[in-house]
Amino acid sequence: MGWVVALVLAQSFADFEAVTADPDAPVAEAGWQSSLRAKAGLRVPFFELGSGPWGYLRLPSFIELHNAPGNTSVVPYQYLRARIQLEGGAVFQLGRAFALVTALRLEHESDHPVAADTWHDDNEYGFVAMNSFAALGTLRWQRDADAVTLGLAARVHVVTCTRDPDRCGEGHGWRGEATYEGTASLAWQHLLLTRANWGLDVFAAVFGAYTAPTALVVEERRFTAKGGVGLSRAKLGWLYLYVSAWVGNEMGYRRYRQDITQGGFGFGWSY
């Protein structure tokens, strides 16, 4: 019975990378977290090789628009966060219940103010930028109607500047310093119902990150959590509703703001 259900889950479960509280996940989302946020993300595949342990090369990237906390506009427009990544990796099937993904990633992110912060009557300039290399490992366990995913990442920043957007912007993207970052994530997904070509599930996920400070790089501590319900359908991907919690540094242009505590909600899609 277990292996039959596993075959059903392989079609009904969402791509496990989307079941995460990682704010850098390349998914499409719209929601509220002290202000309106909208993200358009996509994993662009270049190729896949092999059928046992198999390799891949892809471009998992996204663009996000959001407003400053307290802005009640129904359109996200004040800040732009853009992240582009080139990732190559390998997938290993470890028996019937486990799969291991190892990957290396080249990453670039830049965060900009698009419009003046009219809510606070303040003009903001410059930008912050991150350039890094990352080594990632993800272990996936799946049995019957449950799946658990553990992810770890070690990141070396080579030209990163986040402490002062004005000063970073004066370098035109070439000003920055080296530092390191570590992240960990844990996610659980439970399949409630399956039919021939669709499935209904619930999920919960937590994520933590730490970035070491330098003269040009702000220290970042961040913990996020997300939970909700999802609907997966063949050829349409995974649609989900979620609630979220956020403690620590903000993301994007204002990542220098620390000790943030926020809650949120929204919907998303992954394909």
C-alpha positions in Angstrom: 0.0 0.0 0.0 2.8 2.5 0.9 4.4 2.4 -2.5 1.1 2.9 -4.3 0.3 6.0 -2.2 3.9 7.2 -2.8 3.2 7.1 -6.5 0.0 9.2 -6.0 1.9 11.7 -3.9 4.6 12.1 -6.5 1.9 13.6 -8.7 -0.2 15.4 -6.1 2.4 16.9 -3.8 3.7 20.3 -4.8 7.3 20.8 -5.7 8.8 20.6 -2.3 10.9 23.7 -2.8 7.7 25.8 -2.7 6.7 24.4 0.7 9.0 26.7 2.6 9.1 29.9 4.8 12.3 31.1 3.0 11.6 34.6 1.7 14.0 34.0 -1.2 11.9 31.1 -2.6 11.2 31.7 -6.3 7.4 31.5 -6.1 4.5 33.8 -7.1 2.8 35.3 -4.1 0.6 38.3 -3.1 0.0 39.1 0.5 0.0 41.5 3.4 2.9 41.8 5.9 2.6 45.3 7.5 2.1 46.4 3.9 1.2 45.0 0.6 3.8 42.7 -1.1 3.7 40.9 -4.5 6.3 38.5 -5.9 6.7 37.0 -9.3 9.1 34.0 -9.3 10.0 31.2 -11.7 12.5 28.4 -11.9 13.7 28.4 -15.5 15.2 25.0 -16.4 18.1 24.7 -18.8 18.6 20.9 -18.8 18.3 17.7 -16.8 20.6 14.7 -17.1 20.3 11.1 -16.1 17.6 9.0 -14.5 19.2 7.6 -11.4 21.2 10.2 -9.7 20.4 13.0 -12.1 21.8 16.5 -12.6 20.2 19.8 -13.5 21.0 23.4 -14.4 18.4 26.1 -13.9 17.7 29.8 -13.2 15.5 30.2 -10.1 14.8 33.9 -9.8 12.1 36.5 -8.8 11.1 40.1 -8.7 9.2 41.5 -5.6 7.4 44.8 -5.1 6.4 46.0 -1.6 5.6 49.1 0.4 6.9 50.5 3.6 5.2 49.3 6.8 2.1 51.4 7.5 1.5 52.2 3.8 -2.2 51.3 3.1 -2.0 51.5 -0.6 -3.7 48.6 -2.5 -0.8 48.6 -5.0 2.8 47.6 -4.1 5.1 50.2 -5.7 7.6 51.7 -3.3 10.4 49.1 -3.2 11.8 46.7 -5.7 13.7 43.5 -4.8 15.2 41.5 -7.7 17.1 38.3 -7.3 18.7 36.2 -10.1 20.4 32.9 -9.5 22.2 30.2 -11.5 22.0 26.8 -9.9 23.5 23.5 -10.7 22.8 20.4 -8.7 22.2 16.6 -8.4 19.3 14.6 -7.0 19.9 11.2 -5.3 17.1 8.8 -4.5 17.9 7.1 -1.2 15.5 4.1 -1.1 11.8 4.6 -1.3 11.4 7.2 1.4 14.3 9.6 1.1 15.7 11.9 -1.6 18.8 14.1 -1.3 19.5 17.3 -3.4 22.9 18.9 -3.4 23.5 22.1 -5.3 25.9 25.0 -6.0 24.5 28.5 -6.7 25.7 31.8 -8.1 23.5 34.6 -6.7 22.9 38.3 -7.3 20.3 40.5 -5.6 19.7 44.3 -5.7 17.1 46.2 -3.8 15.9 49.7 -4.8 13.4 52.4 -3.8 11.1 52.9 -6.7 9.1 55.8 -5.3 9.4 58.2 -2.4 8.1 57.0 0.9 5.1 59.3 0.9 3.7 57.7 4.0 6.7 58.9 6.1 7.3 62.0 3.9 10.9 60.9 3.2 13.0 60.5 0.1 15.3 57.5 -0.2 18.2 57.0 -2.5 20.8 54.5 -3.5 20.4 50.7 -3.3 21.7 47.6 -1.6 23.2 44.7 -3.4 24.4 41.1 -2.7 26.7 38.9 -4.7 27.4 35.4 -3.3 28.1 31.8 -3.8 26.1 29.2 -2.0 26.3 25.4 -1.2 22.9 23.9 -0.6 21.7 20.5 0.8 18.1 19.4 1.0 16.9 16.1 2.5 13.3 15.0 1.7 11.4 12.2 3.5 8.1 11.1 2.2 5.9 8.2 3.5 2.2 7.7 2.8 0.4 11.0 3.3 3.3 12.9 5.0 6.4 14.6 3.8 9.2 16.4 5.7 11.9 18.5 4.1 15.1 19.7 5.8 17.3 22.3 4.0 20.7 23.8 4.9 22.7 26.4 3.1 26.2 27.9 3.5 26.7 31.2 1.7 29.9 33.2 1.0 29.3 36.8 0.1 32.0 38.3 -2.1 30.8 41.8 -3.0 27.9 42.7 -0.7 26.8 46.1 0.6 23.7 46.4 2.8 24.5 48.7 5.7 23.9 52.1 4.1 21.9 52.3 0.8 23.3 55.8 0.0 26.9 54.6 0.4 26.3 51.3 -1.4 24.7 53.2 -4.3 27.7 55.4 -4.7 29.7 52.4 -5.6 27.4 51.6 -8.6 27.3 48.0 -7.6 31.0 47.5 -7.2 31.3 48.5 -3.6 31.0 45.7 -1.1 32.8 43.3 1.2 33.1 39.6 1.9 31.2 37.9 4.7 29.3 34.6 5.3 25.7 33.6 5.9 24.0 30.4 7.1 20.4 29.3 6.7 18.2 26.4 7.8 14.7 25.4 6.9 12.2 22.7 8.0 8.8 22.0 6.3 6.0 19.5 6.8 3.3 18.7 4.3 0.3 16.4 4.8 -2.0 15.2 2.0 -5.6 15.4 3.0 -7.3 14.2 -0.1 -6.4 12.9 -3.6 -8.3 12.3 -6.8 -7.2 11.3 -10.3 -5.5 14.6 -11.1 -5.6 16.8 -8.0 -4.8 16.8 -4.3 -5.5 18.9 -1.2 -2.9 19.3 1.5 -1.9 21.3 4.6 1.6 22.5 5.3 3.8 24.3 7.9 7.3 25.6 7.6 10.0 27.5 9.5 13.1 29.2 8.3 16.1 30.9 10.0 19.1 32.9 8.7 22.1 34.7 10.0 24.5 37.0 8.2 27.8 38.1 9.9 28.4 41.9 9.9 31.2 43.9 8.4 31.8 47.7 7.8 29.5 47.5 4.8 27.3 44.6 5.6 24.6 44.8 8.3 24.2 41.9 10.7 21.0 40.0 9.9 19.1 37.6 12.1 15.8 36.4 10.8 13.2 33.8 11.7 10.1 33.2 9.6 7.2 30.8 9.8 4.4 29.9 7.4 1.4 27.6 7.3 -1.7 27.0 5.2 -3.6 24.9 2.8 -2.8 24.0 -0.8 -4.5 22.6 -3.9 -2.3 20.9 -6.5 -3.6 20.0 -9.9 -2.0 18.3 -12.9 -0.6 20.8 -15.4 -1.6 23.8 -13.2 0.9 23.6 -10.4 0.2 24.3 -6.7 -2.1 27.0 -5.4 -2.1 27.8 -1.7 -3.4 30.2 1.0 -1.1 31.0 4.0 -0.6 32.9 7.2 2.9 33.9 8.3 5.1 35.3 11.1 8.3 37.3 10.8 10.9 38.2 13.5 14.3 40.0 12.9 15.6 42.0 10.0 13.4 43.2 7.2 14.2 42.0 3.7 14.9 44.2 0.7 16.1 47.9 0.7 15.3 48.3 4.4 17.1 45.1 5.6 19.1 47.3 8.0 15.9 47.6 10.1 16.2 45.1 12.9 13.9 43.7 15.6 10.9 43.6 13.3 7.9 41.6 14.4 5.3 41.1 11.8 2.4 38.8 10.9 0.9 38.3 7.4 -1.4 36.4 5.1 -1.8 35.8 1.4 -1.9 33.4 -1.5 0.6 31.9 -3.8 1.3 29.7 -6.8 4.2 27.5 -7.8 4.6 25.6 -11.1 
